Amino acid sequence: MSTTTDYTVTGMTCEHCAASVREEISEIPGVTGVDVVVESGKVTVTSEQALDDAAVSAAVTEAGYELA
Ligand SMILES: [Cu+2]
């Protein structure tokens, strides 16, 4: 059973930004998929179990952006 959660990330301007966010979030244990839409800042994360929002927030910060 997998879980899908939507987040909004601010500050992304191009595909490189999206790649950074995707890479950092992908490193969170249990994450199986990350979909990033630069224009809207929408990030859809698929994971094996519900994620700790703090872990997602930390990953986004690590990439250089902020969760809305
Ligand atoms: Cu960029």
N, CA, C, O and the ligand as a Tripos MOL2 file, in Angstrom:
@<TRIPOS>MOLECULE
protein
  273   271    69     0     0
PROTEIN
NO_CHARGES

@<TRIPOS>ATOM
      1 N           0.8470   -1.1900    0.0000 N.3       1 MET1
      2 CA          0.0000    0.0000    0.0000 C.3       1 MET1
      3 C           0.8840    1.2420    0.0000 C.2       1 MET1
      4 O           1.7900    1.3630    0.8240 O.2       1 MET1
      5 N           0.6250    2.1480   -0.9080 N.am      2 SER2
      6 CA          1.4360    3.3640   -0.9250 C.3       2 SER2
      7 C           0.5710    4.5880   -0.6800 C.2       2 SER2
      8 O          -0.6420    4.5810   -0.8860 O.2       2 SER2
      9 N           1.2380    5.6250   -0.2380 N.am      3 THR3
     10 CA          0.5840    6.8750    0.1170 C.3       3 THR3
     11 C           1.0780    7.9760   -0.8030 C.2       3 THR3
     12 O           2.2560    8.0200   -1.1580 O.2       3 THR3
     13 N           0.1660    8.8680   -1.1890 N.am      4 THR4
     14 CA          0.5640   10.0030   -2.0120 C.3       4 THR4
     15 C           0.2370   11.2890   -1.2650 C.2       4 THR4
     16 O          -0.8830   11.4670   -0.7850 O.2       4 THR4
     17 N           1.2050   12.1730   -1.1700 N.am      5 THR5
     18 CA          1.0090   13.4340   -0.4630 C.3       5 THR5
     19 C           1.4640   14.5860   -1.3460 C.2       5 THR5
     20 O           2.5190   14.5190   -1.9770 O.2       5 THR5
     21 N           0.6600   15.6430   -1.3840 N.am      6 ASP6
     22 CA          1.0210   16.8400   -2.1460 C.3       6 ASP6
     23 C           1.6200   17.8980   -1.2320 C.2       6 ASP6
     24 O           1.1490   18.1250   -0.1180 O.2       6 ASP6
     25 N           2.6620   18.5340   -1.7290 N.am      7 TYR7
     26 CA          3.2840   19.6500   -1.0120 C.3       7 TYR7
     27 C           3.4130   20.8050   -1.9860 C.2       7 TYR7
     28 O           3.3560   20.6050   -3.1990 O.2       7 TYR7
     29 N           3.5850   22.0010   -1.4710 N.am      8 THR8
     30 CA          3.8840   23.1480   -2.3230 C.3       8 THR8
     31 C           5.2400   23.7040   -1.9140 C.2       8 THR8
     32 O           5.4800   24.0180   -0.7480 O.2       8 THR8
     33 N           6.1160   23.8160   -2.8990 N.am      9 VAL9
     34 CA          7.4690   24.3090   -2.6650 C.3       9 VAL9
     35 C           7.6110   25.6730   -3.3350 C.2       9 VAL9
     36 O           7.2590   25.8400   -4.5030 O.2       9 VAL9
     37 N           8.1260   26.6360   -2.5910 N.am     10 THR10
     38 CA          8.3080   27.9660   -3.1620 C.3      10 THR10
     39 C           9.7530   28.1770   -3.5900 C.2      10 THR10
     40 O          10.6760   27.6250   -2.9920 O.2      10 THR10
     41 N           9.9370   28.9770   -4.6260 N.am     11 GLY11
     42 CA         11.2660   29.3980   -5.0420 C.3      11 GLY11
     43 C          11.8430   28.6750   -6.2420 C.2      11 GLY11
     44 O          12.8990   29.0640   -6.7410 O.2      11 GLY11
     45 N          11.1730   27.6240   -6.7220 N.am     12 MET12
     46 CA         11.7080   26.9000   -7.8790 C.3      12 MET12
     47 C          11.4210   27.6910   -9.1570 C.2      12 MET12
     48 O          10.3080   28.1730   -9.3700 O.2      12 MET12
     49 N          12.4510   27.8140  -10.0040 N.am     13 THR13
     50 CA         12.2600   28.5910  -11.2300 C.3      13 THR13
     51 C          12.5170   27.8110  -12.5140 C.2      13 THR13
     52 O          12.1090   28.2420  -13.5920 O.2      13 THR13
     53 N          13.1830   26.6800  -12.4090 N.am     14 CYS14
     54 CA         13.4900   25.9440  -13.6330 C.3      14 CYS14
     55 C          13.6260   24.4500  -13.3560 C.2      14 CYS14
     56 O          13.4490   23.9880  -12.2280 O.2      14 CYS14
     57 N          13.9380   23.7270  -14.3910 N.am     15 GLU15
     58 CA         14.0170   22.2710  -14.2850 C.3      15 GLU15
     59 C          15.1780   21.8130  -13.3840 C.2      15 GLU15
     60 O          15.1360   20.7250  -12.8100 O.2      15 GLU15
     61 N          16.2070   22.6570  -13.2690 N.am     16 HIS16
     62 CA         17.3050   22.3040  -12.3610 C.3      16 HIS16
     63 C          16.8320   22.3440  -10.9210 C.2      16 HIS16
     64 O          17.1880   21.4860  -10.1140 O.2      16 HIS16
     65 N          16.0280   23.3470  -10.6060 N.am     17 CYS17
     66 CA         15.4560   23.4470   -9.2590 C.3      17 CYS17
     67 C          14.6340   22.1950   -8.9700 C.2      17 CYS17
     68 O          14.7510   21.5850   -7.9070 O.2      17 CYS17
     69 N          13.8040   21.8300   -9.9370 N.am     18 ALA18
     70 CA         12.9410   20.6590   -9.7780 C.3      18 ALA18
     71 C          13.7780   19.4090   -9.5440 C.2      18 ALA18
     72 O          13.4350   18.5690   -8.7130 O.2      18 ALA18
     73 N          14.8780   19.2910  -10.2840 N.am     19 ALA19
     74 CA         15.7380   18.1130  -10.1520 C.3      19 ALA19
     75 C          16.3540   18.0450   -8.7620 C.2      19 ALA19
     76 O          16.4660   16.9650   -8.1830 O.2      19 ALA19
     77 N          16.7600   19.2070   -8.2180 N.am     20 SER20
     78 CA         17.3510   19.2430   -6.8740 C.3      20 SER20
     79 C          16.3430   18.7770   -5.8350 C.2      20 SER20
     80 O          16.6570   17.9650   -4.9650 O.2      20 SER20
     81 N          15.1240   19.3070   -5.9410 N.am     21 VAL21
     82 CA         14.0710   18.9420   -4.9900 C.3      21 VAL21
     83 C          13.7450   17.4540   -5.1150 C.2      21 VAL21
     84 O          13.5940   16.7480   -4.1180 O.2      21 VAL21
     85 N          13.6430   17.0030   -6.3460 N.am     22 ARG22
     86 CA         13.3220   15.5900   -6.5980 C.3      22 ARG22
     87 C          14.3930   14.6850   -5.9760 C.2      22 ARG22
     88 O          14.0810   13.6800   -5.3370 O.2      22 ARG22
     89 N          15.6480   15.0600   -6.1750 N.am     23 GLU23
     90 CA         16.7520   14.2470   -5.6800 C.3      23 GLU23
     91 C          16.7590   14.1610   -4.1560 C.2      23 GLU23
     92 O          16.9060   13.0810   -3.5840 O.2      23 GLU23
     93 N          16.5960   15.3230   -3.5040 N.am     24 GLU24
     94 CA         16.6360   15.3210   -2.0370 C.3      24 GLU24
     95 C          15.4630   14.5450   -1.4380 C.2      24 GLU24
     96 O          15.6410   13.7710   -0.4980 O.2      24 GLU24
     97 N          14.2820   14.7520   -1.9790 N.am     25 ILE25
     98 CA         13.1170   14.0490   -1.4270 C.3      25 ILE25
     99 C          13.2230   12.5510   -1.6980 C.2      25 ILE25
    100 O          12.7830   11.7380   -0.8860 O.2      25 ILE25
    101 N          13.8010   12.1920   -2.8270 N.am     26 SER26
    102 CA         13.9450   10.7720   -3.1730 C.3      26 SER26
    103 C          14.8050   10.0170   -2.1680 C.2      26 SER26
    104 O          14.6910    8.7980   -2.0320 O.2      26 SER26
    105 N          15.6700   10.7510   -1.4620 N.am     27 GLU27
    106 CA         16.5660   10.1150   -0.4980 C.3      27 GLU27
    107 C          15.8950    9.7910    0.8320 C.2      27 GLU27
    108 O          16.4700    9.0920    1.6660 O.2      27 GLU27
    109 N          14.6880   10.2940    1.0300 N.am     28 ILE28
    110 CA         13.9730    9.9720    2.2740 C.3      28 ILE28
    111 C          13.5630    8.4970    2.2270 C.2      28 ILE28
    112 O          12.9830    8.0450    1.2390 O.2      28 ILE28
    113 N          13.8620    7.7520    3.2870 N.am     29 PRO29
    114 CA         13.5000    6.3290    3.3040 C.3      29 PRO29
    115 C          12.0060    6.1200    3.0670 C.2      29 PRO29
    116 O          11.1710    6.7910    3.6740 O.2      29 PRO29
    117 N          11.6850    5.1920    2.1870 N.am     30 GLY30
    118 CA         10.2860    4.8560    1.9160 C.3      30 GLY30
    119 C           9.6980    5.5740    0.7270 C.2      30 GLY30
    120 O           8.6310    5.1990    0.2430 O.2      30 GLY30
    121 N          10.3780    6.6060    0.2450 N.am     31 VAL31
    122 CA          9.8590    7.3510   -0.9090 C.3      31 VAL31
    123 C          10.0850    6.5460   -2.1860 C.2      31 VAL31
    124 O          11.1920    6.0800   -2.4550 O.2      31 VAL31
    125 N           9.0180    6.3930   -2.9640 N.am     32 THR32
    126 CA          9.1080    5.6060   -4.1960 C.3      32 THR32
    127 C           8.9210    6.4530   -5.4480 C.2      32 THR32
    128 O           9.2050    6.0030   -6.5580 O.2      32 THR32
    129 N           8.4380    7.6930   -5.2630 N.am     33 GLY33
    130 CA          8.2590    8.5430   -6.4330 C.3      33 GLY33
    131 C           8.1040    9.9990   -6.0490 C.2      33 GLY33
    132 O           7.5050   10.3210   -5.0220 O.2      33 GLY33
    133 N           8.6490   10.8840   -6.8810 N.am     34 VAL34
    134 CA          8.5220   12.3240   -6.6410 C.3      34 VAL34
    135 C           8.1950   12.9860   -7.9650 C.2      34 VAL34
    136 O           8.9290   12.8280   -8.9410 O.2      34 VAL34
    137 N           7.0960   13.7260   -8.0030 N.am     35 ASP35
    138 CA          6.7190   14.4350   -9.2160 C.3      35 ASP35
    139 C           6.7020   15.9300   -8.9090 C.2      35 ASP35
    140 O           6.0230   16.3670   -7.9800 O.2      35 ASP35
    141 N           7.4420   16.7070   -9.6830 N.am     36 VAL36
    142 CA          7.5730   18.1400   -9.4200 C.3      36 VAL36
    143 C           7.0680   18.9450  -10.6080 C.2      36 VAL36
    144 O           7.4630   18.6970  -11.7470 O.2      36 VAL36
    145 N           6.1940   19.9070  -10.3410 N.am     37 VAL37
    146 CA          5.7540   20.8440  -11.3700 C.3      37 VAL37
    147 C           6.3160   22.2160  -11.0100 C.2      37 VAL37
    148 O           5.8730   22.8410  -10.0470 O.2      37 VAL37
    149 N           7.2850   22.6760  -11.7820 N.am     38 VAL38
    150 CA          7.9730   23.9330  -11.4620 C.3      38 VAL38
    151 C           7.0120   25.1200  -11.4160 C.2      38 VAL38
    152 O           7.0560   25.9180  -10.4800 O.2      38 VAL38
    153 N           6.1560   25.2380  -12.4110 N.am     39 GLU39
    154 CA          5.2820   26.4020  -12.5420 C.3      39 GLU39
    155 C           4.4000   26.6220  -11.3180 C.2      39 GLU39
    156 O           4.2500   27.7530  -10.8550 O.2      39 GLU39
    157 N           3.8210   25.5530  -10.7970 N.am     40 SER40
    158 CA          2.9120   25.6770   -9.6630 C.3      40 SER40
    159 C           3.6100   25.4280   -8.3320 C.2      40 SER40
    160 O           3.0700   25.7590   -7.2760 O.2      40 SER40
    161 N           4.8040   24.8480   -8.3760 N.am     41 GLY41
    162 CA          5.4920   24.4970   -7.1410 C.3      41 GLY41
    163 C           4.9310   23.2460   -6.4860 C.2      41 GLY41
    164 O           5.2950   22.8970   -5.3630 O.2      41 GLY41
    165 N           4.0390   22.5790   -7.2100 N.am     42 LYS42
    166 CA          3.4120   21.3960   -6.6250 C.3      42 LYS42
    167 C           4.3490   20.1940   -6.6940 C.2      42 LYS42
    168 O           4.9000   19.8690   -7.7460 O.2      42 LYS42
    169 N           4.5110   19.5520   -5.5540 N.am     43 VAL43
    170 CA          5.3670   18.3710   -5.4630 C.3      43 VAL43
    171 C           4.5160   17.2250   -4.9250 C.2      43 VAL43
    172 O           3.9730   17.3040   -3.8240 O.2      43 VAL43
    173 N           4.4110   16.1710   -5.7080 N.am     44 THR44
    174 CA          3.6320   15.0100   -5.3040 C.3      44 THR44
    175 C           4.5940   13.8860   -4.9500 C.2      44 THR44
    176 O           5.3940   13.4440   -5.7740 O.2      44 THR44
    177 N           4.4980   13.4400   -3.7160 N.am     45 VAL45
    178 CA          5.4160   12.4180   -3.2200 C.3      45 VAL45
    179 C           4.6530   11.1210   -2.9630 C.2      45 VAL45
    180 O           3.6490   11.1050   -2.2500 O.2      45 VAL45
    181 N           5.1430   10.0500   -3.5490 N.am     46 THR46
    182 CA          4.5790    8.7330   -3.3020 C.3      46 THR46
    183 C           5.5340    7.9730   -2.3980 C.2      46 THR46
    184 O           6.7430    7.9540   -2.6310 O.2      46 THR46
    185 N           4.9800    7.3430   -1.3580 N.am     47 SER47
    186 CA          5.8410    6.6470   -0.4040 C.3      47 SER47
    187 C           5.1620    5.3920    0.1070 C.2      47 SER47
    188 O           3.9450    5.2330    0.0110 O.2      47 SER47
    189 N           5.9790    4.5060    0.6510 N.am     48 GLU48
    190 CA          5.4640    3.2250    1.1480 C.3      48 GLU48
    191 C           4.6020    3.4060    2.3840 C.2      48 GLU48
    192 O           3.6820    2.6260    2.6320 O.2      48 GLU48
    193 N           4.9080    4.4490    3.1630 N.am     49 GLN49
    194 CA          4.0900    4.7410    4.3370 C.3      49 GLN49
    195 C           4.0160    6.2630    4.4760 C.2      49 GLN49
    196 O           4.7570    6.9940    3.8180 O.2      49 GLN49
    197 N           3.1240    6.7210    5.3300 N.am     50 ALA50
    198 CA          2.9870    8.1560    5.5280 C.3      50 ALA50
    199 C           4.3270    8.7450    5.9380 C.2      50 ALA50
    200 O           5.0380    8.1760    6.7670 O.2      50 ALA50
    201 N           4.6700    9.8900    5.3520 N.am     51 LEU51
    202 CA          5.9540   10.5080    5.6350 C.3      51 LEU51
    203 C           5.8540   11.5120    6.7640 C.2      51 LEU51
    204 O           4.8010   12.0980    7.0150 O.2      51 LEU51
    205 N           6.9790   11.6950    7.4400 N.am     52 ASP52
    206 CA          7.1030   12.7340    8.4360 C.3      52 ASP52
    207 C           7.2720   14.0560    7.6730 C.2      52 ASP52
    208 O           8.2450   14.2300    6.9400 O.2      52 ASP52
    209 N           6.3370   14.9710    7.8460 N.am     53 ASP53
    210 CA          6.4210   16.2420    7.1250 C.3      53 ASP53
    211 C           7.7270   16.9790    7.4090 C.2      53 ASP53
    212 O           8.2430   17.6990    6.5550 O.2      53 ASP53
    213 N           8.2550   16.7900    8.6220 N.am     54 ALA54
    214 CA          9.5080   17.4540    8.9850 C.3      54 ALA54
    215 C          10.6550   16.9340    8.1170 C.2      54 ALA54
    216 O          11.5660   17.6880    7.7740 O.2      54 ALA54
    217 N          10.6110   15.6460    7.7640 N.am     55 ALA55
    218 CA         11.6550   15.0620    6.9210 C.3      55 ALA55
    219 C          11.5630   15.6390    5.5090 C.2      55 ALA55
    220 O          12.5800   15.9130    4.8710 O.2      55 ALA55
    221 N          10.3420   15.8190    5.0360 N.am     56 VAL56
    222 CA         10.1370   16.3920    3.6990 C.3      56 VAL56
    223 C          10.5820   17.8510    3.6950 C.2      56 VAL56
    224 O          11.2460   18.3110    2.7660 O.2      56 VAL56
    225 N          10.2070   18.5620    4.7420 N.am     57 SER57
    226 CA         10.6020   19.9610    4.8660 C.3      57 SER57
    227 C          12.1240   20.0890    4.8930 C.2      57 SER57
    228 O          12.6860   20.9710    4.2440 O.2      57 SER57
    229 N          12.7890   19.2100    5.6420 N.am     58 ALA58
    230 CA         14.2470   19.2430    5.7380 C.3      58 ALA58
    231 C          14.8930   18.9590    4.3850 C.2      58 ALA58
    232 O          15.8980   19.5760    4.0290 O.2      58 ALA58
    233 N          14.3150   18.0270    3.6370 N.am     59 ALA59
    234 CA         14.8490   17.6790    2.3160 C.3      59 ALA59
    235 C          14.7120   18.8580    1.3580 C.2      59 ALA59
    236 O          15.6250   19.1510    0.5860 O.2      59 ALA59
    237 N          13.5600   19.5330    1.4160 N.am     60 VAL60
    238 CA         13.3280   20.6860    0.5490 C.3      60 VAL60
    239 C          14.2990   21.8160    0.9050 C.2      60 VAL60
    240 O          14.8440   22.4850    0.0270 O.2      60 VAL60
    241 N          14.4990   22.0100    2.2060 N.am     61 THR61
    242 CA         15.4500   23.0320    2.6610 C.3      61 THR61
    243 C          16.8600   22.6910    2.1990 C.2      61 THR61
    244 O          17.6220   23.5620    1.7780 O.2      61 THR61
    245 N          17.1900   21.4060    2.2850 N.am     62 GLU62
    246 CA         18.5150   20.9230    1.8580 C.3      62 GLU62
    247 C          18.7390   21.2430    0.3700 C.2      62 GLU62
    248 O          19.8520   21.5590   -0.0500 O.2      62 GLU62
    249 N          17.6660   21.1550   -0.4050 N.am     63 ALA63
    250 CA         17.7520   21.4370   -1.8330 C.3      63 ALA63
    251 C          17.8630   22.9490   -2.1000 C.2      63 ALA63
    252 O          18.2330   23.3740   -3.1940 O.2      63 ALA63
    253 N          17.5360   23.7400   -1.0850 N.am     64 GLY64
    254 CA         17.6590   25.1960   -1.2230 C.3      64 GLY64
    255 C          16.3380   25.9190   -1.3900 C.2      64 GLY64
    256 O          16.3150   27.0810   -1.7970 O.2      64 GLY64
    257 N          15.2350   25.2450   -1.0810 N.am     65 TYR65
    258 CA         13.9070   25.8460   -1.2460 C.3      65 TYR65
    259 C          13.1160   25.6940    0.0420 C.2      65 TYR65
    260 O          13.6090   25.1550    1.0330 O.2      65 TYR65
    261 N          11.8770   26.1790    0.0120 N.am     66 GLU66
    262 CA         11.0530   26.1350    1.2180 C.3      66 GLU66
    263 C           9.7100   25.5120    0.9120 C.2      66 GLU66
    264 O           9.1630   25.6780   -0.1780 O.2      66 GLU66
    265 N           9.1810   24.7850    1.8990 N.am     67 LEU67
    266 CA          7.8050   24.3210    1.7760 C.3      67 LEU67
    267 C           6.9010   25.5110    2.0360 C.2      67 LEU67
    268 O           7.1610   26.3020    2.9430 O.2      67 LEU67
    269 N           5.8410   25.6480    1.2500 N.am     68 ALA68
    270 CA          4.9010   26.7540    1.4630 C.3      68 ALA68
    271 C           4.1130   26.4990    2.7430 C.2      68 ALA68
    272 O           3.2620   27.3070    3.1150 O.2      68 ALA68
    273 CU         16.3220   26.4270  -11.3200 Cu       69 CU69
@<TRIPOS>BOND
     1     1     2 1
     2     2     3 1
     3     3     4 2
     4     3     5 am
     5     5     6 1
     6     6     7 1
     7     7     8 2
     8     7     9 am
     9     9    10 1
    10    10    11 1
    11    11    12 2
    12    11    13 am
    13    13    14 1
    14    14    15 1
    15    15    16 2
    16    15    17 am
    17    17    18 1
    18    18    19 1
    19    19    20 2
    20    19    21 am
    21    21    22 1
    22    22    23 1
    23    23    24 2
    24    23    25 am
    25    25    26 1
    26    26    27 1
    27    27    28 2
    28    27    29 am
    29    29    30 1
    30    30    31 1
    31    31    32 2
    32    31    33 am
    33    33    34 1
    34    34    35 1
    35    35    36 2
    36    35    37 am
    37    37    38 1
    38    38    39 1
    39    39    40 2
    40    39    41 am
    41    41    42 1
    42    42    43 1
    43    43    44 2
    44    43    45 am
    45    45    46 1
    46    46    47 1
    47    47    48 2
    48    47    49 am
    49    49    50 1
    50    50    51 1
    51    51    52 2
    52    51    53 am
    53    53    54 1
    54    54    55 1
    55    55    56 2
    56    55    57 am
    57    57    58 1
    58    58    59 1
    59    59    60 2
    60    59    61 am
    61    61    62 1
    62    62    63 1
    63    63    64 2
    64    63    65 am
    65    65    66 1
    66    66    67 1
    67    67    68 2
    68    67    69 am
    69    69    70 1
    70    70    71 1
    71    71    72 2
    72    71    73 am
    73    73    74 1
    74    74    75 1
    75    75    76 2
    76    75    77 am
    77    77    78 1
    78    78    79 1
    79    79    80 2
    80    79    81 am
    81    81    82 1
    82    82    83 1
    83    83    84 2
    84    83    85 am
    85    85    86 1
    86    86    87 1
    87    87    88 2
    88    87    89 am
    89    89    90 1
    90    90    91 1
    91    91    92 2
    92    91    93 am
    93    93    94 1
    94    94    95 1
    95    95    96 2
    96    95    97 am
    97    97    98 1
    98    98    99 1
    99    99   100 2
   100    99   101 am
   101   101   102 1
   102   102   103 1
   103   103   104 2
   104   103   105 am
   105   105   106 1
   106   106   107 1
   107   107   108 2
   108   107   109 am
   109   109   110 1
   110   110   111 1
   111   111   112 2
   112   111   113 am
   113   113   114 1
   114   114   115 1
   115   115   116 2
   116   115   117 am
   117   117   118 1
   118   118   119 1
   119   119   120 2
   120   119   121 am
   121   121   122 1
   122   122   123 1
   123   123   124 2
   124   123   125 am
   125   125   126 1
   126   126   127 1
   127   127   128 2
   128   127   129 am
   129   129   130 1
   130   130   131 1
   131   131   132 2
   132   131   133 am
   133   133   134 1
   134   134   135 1
   135   135   136 2
   136   135   137 am
   137   137   138 1
   138   138   139 1
   139   139   140 2
   140   139   141 am
   141   141   142 1
   142   142   143 1
   143   143   144 2
   144   143   145 am
   145   145   146 1
   146   146   147 1
   147   147   148 2
   148   147   149 am
   149   149   150 1
   150   150   151 1
   151   151   152 2
   152   151   153 am
   153   153   154 1
   154   154   155 1
   155   155   156 2
   156   155   157 am
   157   157   158 1
   158   158   159 1
   159   159   160 2
   160   159   161 am
   161   161   162 1
   162   162   163 1
   163   163   164 2
   164   163   165 am
   165   165   166 1
   166   166   167 1
   167   167   168 2
   168   167   169 am
   169   169   170 1
   170   170   171 1
   171   171   172 2
   172   171   173 am
   173   173   174 1
   174   174   175 1
   175   175   176 2
   176   175   177 am
   177   177   178 1
   178   178   179 1
   179   179   180 2
   180   179   181 am
   181   181   182 1
   182   182   183 1
   183   183   184 2
   184   183   185 am
   185   185   186 1
   186   186   187 1
   187   187   188 2
   188   187   189 am
   189   189   190 1
   190   190   191 1
   191   191   192 2
   192   191   193 am
   193   193   194 1
   194   194   195 1
   195   195   196 2
   196   195   197 am
   197   197   198 1
   198   198   199 1
   199   199   200 2
   200   199   201 am
   201   201   202 1
   202   202   203 1
   203   203   204 2
   204   203   205 am
   205   205   206 1
   206   206   207 1
   207   207   208 2
   208   207   209 am
   209   209   210 1
   210   210   211 1
   211   211   212 2
   212   211   213 am
   213   213   214 1
   214   214   215 1
   215   215   216 2
   216   215   217 am
   217   217   218 1
   218   218   219 1
   219   219   220 2
   220   219   221 am
   221   221   222 1
   222   222   223 1
   223   223   224 2
   224   223   225 am
   225   225   226 1
   226   226   227 1
   227   227   228 2
   228   227   229 am
   229   229   230 1
   230   230   231 1
   231   231   232 2
   232   231   233 am
   233   233   234 1
   234   234   235 1
   235   235   236 2
   236   235   237 am
   237   237   238 1
   238   238   239 1
   239   239   240 2
   240   239   241 am
   241   241   242 1
   242   242   243 1
   243   243   244 2
   244   243   245 am
   245   245   246 1
   246   246   247 1
   247   247   248 2
   248   247   249 am
   249   249   250 1
   250   250   251 1
   251   251   252 2
   252   251   253 am
   253   253   254 1
   254   254   255 1
   255   255   256 2
   256   255   257 am
   257   257   258 1
   258   258   259 1
   259   259   260 2
   260   259   261 am
   261   261   262 1
   262   262   263 1
   263   263   264 2
   264   263   265 am
   265   265   266 1
   266   266   267 1
   267   267   268 2
   268   267   269 am
   269   269   270 1
   270   270   271 1
   271   271   272 2
@<TRIPOS>SUBSTRUCTURE
     1 MET1         2 RESIDUE 1 A MET
     2 SER2         6 RESIDUE 1 A SER
     3 THR3        10 RESIDUE 1 A THR
     4 THR4        14 RESIDUE 1 A THR
     5 THR5        18 RESIDUE 1 A THR
     6 ASP6        22 RESIDUE 1 A ASP
     7 TYR7        26 RESIDUE 1 A TYR
     8 THR8        30 RESIDUE 1 A THR
     9 VAL9        34 RESIDUE 1 A VAL
    10 THR10       38 RESIDUE 1 A THR
    11 GLY11       42 RESIDUE 1 A GLY
    12 MET12       46 RESIDUE 1 A MET
    13 THR13       50 RESIDUE 1 A THR
    14 CYS14       54 RESIDUE 1 A CYS
    15 GLU15       58 RESIDUE 1 A GLU
    16 HIS16       62 RESIDUE 1 A HIS
    17 CYS17       66 RESIDUE 1 A CYS
    18 ALA18       70 RESIDUE 1 A ALA
    19 ALA19       74 RESIDUE 1 A ALA
    20 SER20       78 RESIDUE 1 A SER
    21 VAL21       82 RESIDUE 1 A VAL
    22 ARG22       86 RESIDUE 1 A ARG
    23 GLU23       90 RESIDUE 1 A GLU
    24 GLU24       94 RESIDUE 1 A GLU
    25 ILE25       98 RESIDUE 1 A ILE
    26 SER26      102 RESIDUE 1 A SER
    27 GLU27      106 RESIDUE 1 A GLU
    28 ILE28      110 RESIDUE 1 A ILE
    29 PRO29      114 RESIDUE 1 A PRO
    30 GLY30      118 RESIDUE 1 A GLY
    31 VAL31      122 RESIDUE 1 A VAL
    32 THR32      126 RESIDUE 1 A THR
    33 GLY33      130 RESIDUE 1 A GLY
    34 VAL34      134 RESIDUE 1 A VAL
    35 ASP35      138 RESIDUE 1 A ASP
    36 VAL36      142 RESIDUE 1 A VAL
    37 VAL37      146 RESIDUE 1 A VAL
    38 VAL38      150 RESIDUE 1 A VAL
    39 GLU39      154 RESIDUE 1 A GLU
    40 SER40      158 RESIDUE 1 A SER
    41 GLY41      162 RESIDUE 1 A GLY
    42 LYS42      166 RESIDUE 1 A LYS
    43 VAL43      170 RESIDUE 1 A VAL
    44 THR44      174 RESIDUE 1 A THR
    45 VAL45      178 RESIDUE 1 A VAL
    46 THR46      182 RESIDUE 1 A THR
    47 SER47      186 RESIDUE 1 A SER
    48 GLU48      190 RESIDUE 1 A GLU
    49 GLN49      194 RESIDUE 1 A GLN
    50 ALA50      198 RESIDUE 1 A ALA
    51 LEU51      202 RESIDUE 1 A LEU
    52 ASP52      206 RESIDUE 1 A ASP
    53 ASP53      210 RESIDUE 1 A ASP
    54 ALA54      214 RESIDUE 1 A ALA
    55 ALA55      218 RESIDUE 1 A ALA
    56 VAL56      222 RESIDUE 1 A VAL
    57 SER57      226 RESIDUE 1 A SER
    58 ALA58      230 RESIDUE 1 A ALA
    59 ALA59      234 RESIDUE 1 A ALA
    60 VAL60      238 RESIDUE 1 A VAL
    61 THR61      242 RESIDUE 1 A THR
    62 GLU62      246 RESIDUE 1 A GLU
    63 ALA63      250 RESIDUE 1 A ALA
    64 GLY64      254 RESIDUE 1 A GLY
    65 TYR65      258 RESIDUE 1 A TYR
    66 GLU66      262 RESIDUE 1 A GLU
    67 LEU67      266 RESIDUE 1 A LEU
    68 ALA68      270 RESIDUE 1 A ALA
    69 CU69       273 GROUP 0 **** ****
